[in-house]
Amino acid sequence: MDKGIRRMAGVILMVAGIACDVWLGFGAPNDWDGAARVLRFGLGLAATGAITWGAGLIFWQPKAERSEAADVA
């Protein structure tokens, strides 16, 4: 995948994840009970995963291009 496309996809994924987390924290109804509460927890986990995956897409580096100092850690 091209670097520019991968990084743009990473930025879009991170923005979507942050937007979902902000909505869950400030805008979602707080009176969700039962299954909706589990759904809210799952949405939060998915949004956090999207942020992590987006950062991985932005800063991804193949093993062939890594420096020796990065492999030691």
C-alpha positions as CSV (number, residue, x, y, z in Angstrom):
1,M,0.0,0.0,0.0
2,D,1.3,3.5,-0.8
3,K,2.6,5.5,2.2
4,G,0.3,8.4,1.5
5,I,-2.9,6.3,1.2
6,R,-1.9,4.3,4.3
7,R,-1.3,7.4,6.4
8,M,-4.5,9.1,5.2
9,A,-6.4,5.9,6.2
10,G,-4.7,6.0,9.6
11,V,-5.7,9.6,10.1
12,I,-9.3,9.0,9.1
13,L,-9.5,6.0,11.4
14,M,-8.0,7.9,14.3
15,V,-10.4,10.8,13.8
16,A,-13.4,8.4,13.7
17,G,-12.3,6.6,16.8
18,I,-11.7,9.9,18.7
19,A,-15.1,11.2,17.6
20,C,-16.8,8.0,18.8
21,D,-15.0,8.2,22.1
22,V,-15.9,11.8,22.6
23,W,-19.5,11.1,21.7
24,L,-19.6,8.2,24.2
25,G,-18.1,10.3,26.9
26,F,-20.1,13.5,26.5
27,G,-23.0,13.0,24.2
28,A,-24.4,9.5,24.6
29,P,-27.4,9.0,26.9
30,N,-26.2,8.0,30.4
31,D,-29.3,6.1,31.2
32,W,-28.6,3.1,29.0
33,D,-29.3,-0.1,30.9
34,G,-28.9,-3.8,30.2
35,A,-27.8,-4.7,26.7
36,A,-27.4,-1.1,25.7
37,R,-24.8,-0.7,28.4
38,V,-22.8,-3.6,27.1
39,L,-23.1,-2.1,23.6
40,R,-21.8,1.2,24.9
41,F,-18.8,-0.6,26.4
42,G,-18.2,-2.5,23.2
43,L,-18.3,0.8,21.2
44,G,-15.7,2.2,23.5
45,L,-13.4,-0.7,23.1
46,A,-13.9,-0.6,19.3
47,A,-13.1,3.1,19.2
48,T,-10.0,2.6,21.3
49,G,-8.9,-0.2,19.0
50,A,-9.6,2.1,16.0
51,I,-7.3,4.8,17.5
52,T,-4.6,2.2,18.1
53,W,-4.9,0.7,14.6
54,G,-4.9,4.1,13.0
55,A,-1.7,5.0,14.8
56,G,-0.2,1.8,13.6
57,L,-1.1,2.6,10.1
58,I,0.4,6.1,10.3
59,F,3.7,5.0,11.9
60,W,4.0,1.6,10.3
61,Q,7.4,0.5,9.3
62,P,8.2,-2.9,7.7
63,K,10.8,-5.1,9.4
64,A,13.1,-4.7,6.4
65,E,13.4,-0.9,7.0
66,R,13.7,-0.9,10.8
67,S,16.9,0.2,12.4
68,E,19.0,-2.2,14.6
69,A,18.4,0.0,17.6
70,A,14.6,-0.5,17.3
71,D,15.0,-4.3,17.3
72,V,17.1,-4.3,20.5
73,A,14.3,-2.8,22.5
